[in-house]
Amino acid sequence: MKKIAIEEAFATESLIDAWRAMIADGAPGEPGMIQHLGRLINTNRGWGAQVAERLVDLGDIRVGEMDANGIDMQLIAITSPGVQVFDADTGNALAAEANDILAEAVKAHPPRFAGLAAIQPLAPKTAALEIERALGLGLKGVMINSHTKGEYLDAIAYRPILEAAEALDTPLYIHPRPAAPAMMAPMFERHLEGSMWGFQTETAVHALRMIVSGVFDDFPNLRVVLGHLGEGLPFWLDRFDRISSRGRNATDAYPFWTAKRLPSEYFLENIWMSSSGHNWDPAVRFVEEVAGEDRLMFAVDYPYEECKQQVDQAAGVKVKNPEKFYELTARSVFGIT
Ligand code: MN
């Protein structure tokens, strides 16, 4: 059995430079840039500096960590919030460069790396073309760092991206980022906007918006991957179904719940999950019990989490089928041969 870790992050030098310039300008409209990301990339010491160094490395440091901890392959993607904080043209250019760099790194490290494509959703048609181009370079899916300027993938404008992903049969990985501006204020006051809690809230809302609005009725073969054990959603599935059934019988009161089926039906057919940063035995086994052994894949969340801690913790999890959890489901979902 091989171990594939599927939510592993990288950044290009030019992306980090562009983030720094944006933060220096006050990052208008992107409060998470300063309060969250600023802590990470505007430091030259401690944990933030270590993460920044590891993000831009697609070579010895990364492979060394993998070797030291028994990880055979990383599925690598552009780190949060990616290019989605920029204007369309800047984002398109940074995404294309990141995809070229990642594809080269994948080719240079067989079979240790696989990658996901970055896109700028603000330019949906260009993004759709970039998905196709990136898959042609050998990348295995698409990374979306949750909201784009406060908008989510249920917005009609983003349909070209969903159409492309479905038509090309490639998964969309929806990864956290600091919450949309309208959701931020109560979190900032206690520094909860990041991976402590805000990431999960933001991304769970994103997925749930897609579910209740019927995105998966329109794109029944669309495949979405969520990290962090499905961002908490499996814990709620039973309640989602009961409450949405109630809402369905009172459509005047719930005009936005237009999905044809129960939330759990989409969740269990269109969504896969990783264990990134959450390789905690009771939680992993709960998700496996709710969603079955074919929907959950191992991840570390490198370099934000320590490989050793996550690998050791996952080794203590009594998953039903370790081969599926560590290797086979990832191969099937992302088409990794
Ligand atoms: Mn992550």
Residues whose N, C-alpha, C, O or C-beta is under 5 A from the ligand:
A	BS01	MN	E7 D301
